[in-house]
Each structure stands twice: as C-alpha cells, then as structure tokens.
Amino acid sequence: MYTEKNVFFNGGGVLGFYEHIGAIRYIRENKIIFDRYYGLSAGIAAVMVLLLDVDIDALLKYADMEINNQLENGLLDITLLHIKVCTYCIKQSPGAYKLVNNKICVGITLSTGFIWKSEFESDVDLCNALLCSGNIPMVSSYDAKINNIIAIDGSAGCPGIPSNTLIIHTTFSFPVTLLYVQIDIIRFALIYNGYSNIKRGITRPLEFSVINDSPGIQRILLNIEGLLPKKYTIADVLLYLKN
C-alpha cells in the first residue's frame, strides 16, 4: 500500500483521462486517502471525479452523449465539451469548492508564471481554474484567465510538489492525447493500464515541458492567445452550472 501523503495526476488529454480513470478505480477500491491532490489539465479533472465521488460510468456515458450530439451537427467543439464535463462533475456536489478548498492544487501556467491554485470562492471559480489548467494553446476557445491574467496552459511544468508525492503519469503525449476513441476495447485497455500501473507501483519522475523551460515559447503562445478570438467566457460556465 502507498505511504505517500500526496498524489499528483499529470495531464494527458482524452486518452490520458481514461488511464486516470483506472487509477481512480484502484484508489477507490483500496480506500486510499491523500492529504493533497495535485493535478494538471486532464489530471486535475480526474482529481475532481475522485474527490466529488462522481459516478464514472455515468460521466463517460454523459461525455459520449455530448460528443455524439456535436458530431451529428457536424463539428466537435473540444472547448464546449470541456466546459460541460467540468460543470457536470461539479453539479454532482453543489458547493463543491468548499469540499476541495486547500485539498486540491490546480496547476496553471499564467502569463506571469506557473501557479498552484488551491483556494476557491465559488463553484464558478473552481470550474474556471479547471478550464484554465486544461487550456490548449491555439486550440481552446475559452477566455482562460485568473484574476484577469491570461492562462496559457496547464501542463507546462509542475514545480513545488513535496517529495512524498505519488506521481501518476499517462502513456501518450500531445497531440496524440487529443484523440477520441469510441472503440470499447481500446477504452478498456487504457483504463486497465492506469489501474495496473498504480497497482504495481509503476510511476515516473516529474517531468517539465518545453513551455515551462522556455520563456521565449511562453511569450509566443501568450501573443497568439491574446490575438485569437474566444467563443466562451466565464459567463458560459455560470450558465451551465445553473442549468
């Protein structure tokens, strides 16, 4: 059994999220509780599923329904899907922000540098942090900001994690992680792999992305993000949380 006091879930997009689901199932089955839950992008979404005790099968069914509805209309809107999945999880436990305050640490790379956000004033504030961490430069159309400071990305490095932290990494890297699969056997394999890895204690050292290591790349992405039109704002988050 694990003795680490904290756990960290890395990013990993859609494919990585399925692997994280496997890790969550192992953690739930063995009733493992950590002091702090760190996460980036898909990883922090997985943390929310874990801490809010979201029904995994119901969540995956809901996501599939939303994706199929979008595809029927001819276009998959990744940002809208992200908003709906995040708000779906939070709505399972109204006042969710109170349950996770100072327990989760949401990794976000702002234009001013990397931060861990662990205090939230409302469910809207919490959801906004999740969306900022999951922002994909030049892809996402959410107006990702923390206190009016532009959020570039989530998975751009992870400094400041205590040494006694269990590190949960996923198999694939960007942009492969963005692939969406509807083949059940592949999903099962991904979930099984995540479950098996944590069961066998297979982890990897913390990794830092090229974005975190290069201020030049950060500036380029920031300039591009500032120019691209944003279709969704925090007002849409509030709307979906209410409906």
ZAMARGU-4260 file (C-alpha; in steps of 0.2 Angstrom, whole numbers, plus 5000, padded with zeros to 4 digits):
<rodrens>
0) 5000/5000/5000 | 5006/5018/4996 | 5014/5028/5010 | 5015/5045/5001 | 5005/5059/5009
5) 5001/5067/4992 | 4996/5062/4974 | 5000/5071/4958 | 4990/5067/4941 | 4998/5073/4926
10) 4990/5080/4910 | 4986/5068/4896 | 4971/5074/4886 | 4957/5062/4882 | 4967/5046/4881
15) 4976/5050/4897 | 4959/5054/4906 | 4954/5035/4903 | 4971/5030/4911 | 4967/5041/4926
20) 4950/5033/4927 | 4959/5017/4930 | 4970/5024/4944 | 4955/5032/4952 | 4946/5015/4952
25) 4961/5007/4961 | 4962/5022/4974 | 4943/5020/4977 | 4944/5001/4979 | 4958/5002/4992
30) 4951/5017/5001 | 4967/5027/4999 | 4966/5045/5005 | 4979/5058/5002 | 4982/5075/5011
35) 4984/5085/4995 | 4979/5081/4977 | 4989/5090/4963 | 4984/5090/4945 | 4987/5097/4928
40) 4974/5098/4914 | 4966/5080/4912 | 4974/5076/4928 | 4965/5089/4939 | 4949/5084/4930
45) 4952/5066/4936 | 4955/5073/4954 | 4938/5081/4954 | 4930/5064/4949 | 4939/5056/4963
50) 4935/5069/4977 | 4917/5073/4972 | 4914/5054/4971 | 4907/5056/4953 | 4900/5040/4945
55) 4912/5035/4932 | 4901/5026/4921 | 4888/5039/4921 | 4901/5053/4917 | 4908/5043/4902
60) 4890/5040/4896 | 4887/5059/4898 | 4903/5063/4888 | 4899/5051/4874 | 4881/5058/4873
65) 4888/5076/4871 | 4901/5071/4858 | 4888/5061/4848 | 4877/5076/4848 | 4890/5088/4842
70) 4896/5076/4829 | 4878/5074/4822 | 4879/5093/4820 | 4895/5091/4810 | 4908/5098/4822
75) 4916/5093/4838 | 4919/5108/4849 | 4933/5102/4862 | 4931/5118/4872 | 4912/5116/4874
80) 4914/5098/4879 | 4927/5103/4892 | 4915/5115/4900 | 4901/5103/4900 | 4911/5089/4908
85) 4918/5101/4921 | 4901/5108/4926 | 4893/5091/4926 | 4906/5085/4939 | 4904/5100/4950
90) 4885/5099/4949 | 4885/5082/4957 | 4890/5091/4973 | 4884/5109/4974 | 4896/5119/4984
95) 4910/5108/4978 | 4923/5122/4980 | 4920/5120/4999 | 4924/5102/4998 | 4941/5104/4989
100) 4947/5120/4996 | 4965/5118/5001 | 4964/5100/4997 | 4967/5101/4978 | 4981/5110/4969
105) 4977/5116/4951 | 4992/5118/4940 | 4991/5133/4929 | 5004/5142/4918 | 4999/5161/4918
110) 5007/5174/4908 | 5016/5179/4924 | 5022/5161/4928 | 5016/5145/4935 | 5005/5144/4950
115) 4996/5131/4960 | 4978/5137/4964 | 4971/5129/4979 | 4958/5141/4986 | 4941/5145/4978
120) 4927/5157/4981 | 4913/5148/4972 | 4910/5133/4960 | 4912/5145/4946 | 4929/5150/4952
125) 4933/5132/4954 | 4927/5127/4936 | 4936/5142/4929 | 4953/5135/4937 | 4950/5118/4929
130) 4947/5126/4912 | 4962/5137/4913 | 4973/5122/4918 | 4965/5112/4903 | 4968/5126/4891
135) 4976/5121/4875 | 4986/5135/4866 | 4979/5139/4849 | 4966/5126/4851 | 4954/5131/4865
140) 4942/5144/4863 | 4939/5148/4881 | 4944/5165/4888 | 4956/5157/4901 | 4960/5170/4914
145) 4964/5170/4933 | 4961/5187/4940 | 4962/5195/4923 | 4979/5187/4919 | 4979/5176/4904
150) 4981/5157/4907 | 4992/5149/4893 | 4992/5131/4898 | 4991/5119/4912 | 5003/5105/4908
155) 5018/5117/4907 | 5028/5111/4922 | 5025/5106/4940 | 5037/5114/4952 | 5034/5114/4971
160) 5027/5097/4973 | 5033/5089/4990 | 5044/5074/4989 | 5032/5062/4997 | 5020/5063/4982
165) 5014/5048/4972 | 5017/5053/4954 | 5004/5046/4941 | 5009/5048/4923 | 5000/5043/4907
170) 5007/5034/4892 | 5004/5046/4877 | 5010/5063/4874 | 5002/5078/4865 | 4995/5079/4852
175) 4991/5060/4852 | 4982/5063/4868 | 4968/5073/4860 | 4962/5058/4850 | 4944/5052/4855
180) 4941/5034/4853 | 4924/5025/4853 | 4931/5008/4852 | 4926/4999/4869 | 4941/4988/4869
185) 4954/5002/4867 | 4945/5012/4882 | 4945/4996/4892 | 4964/4994/4888 | 4968/5012/4894
190) 4958/5010/4910 | 4966/4994/4914 | 4983/5001/4910 | 4980/5015/4923 | 4973/5003/4936
195) 4988/4991/4933 | 5001/5004/4934 | 4996/5011/4951 | 4993/4993/4957 | 5011/4988/4953
200) 5018/5005/4958 | 5024/5010/4941 | 5027/5028/4941 | 5040/5040/4933 | 5049/5056/4939
205) 5042/5073/4937 | 5044/5080/4920 | 5045/5098/4914 | 5038/5103/4897 | 5047/5114/4885
210) 5034/5128/4888 | 5040/5129/4906 | 5058/5129/4902 | 5057/5142/4888 | 5051/5160/4892
215) 5053/5163/4873 | 5040/5150/4869 | 5029/5157/4883 | 5029/5174/4875 | 5025/5167/4858
220) 5010/5157/4865 | 5004/5172/4875 | 5004/5184/4860 | 4995/5171/4850 | 4982/5168/4864
225) 4979/5187/4865 | 4975/5188/4847 | 4964/5173/4845 | 4945/5176/4847 | 4937/5167/4862
230) 4920/5160/4860 | 4917/5156/4878 | 4919/5165/4894 | 4916/5163/4912 | 4898/5168/4910
235) 4895/5152/4900 | 4902/5142/4915 | 4889/5151/4926 | 4876/5147/4914 | 4880/5128/4913
240) 4882/5127/4931 | 4864/5134/4934 | 4856/5123/4920
</rodrens>
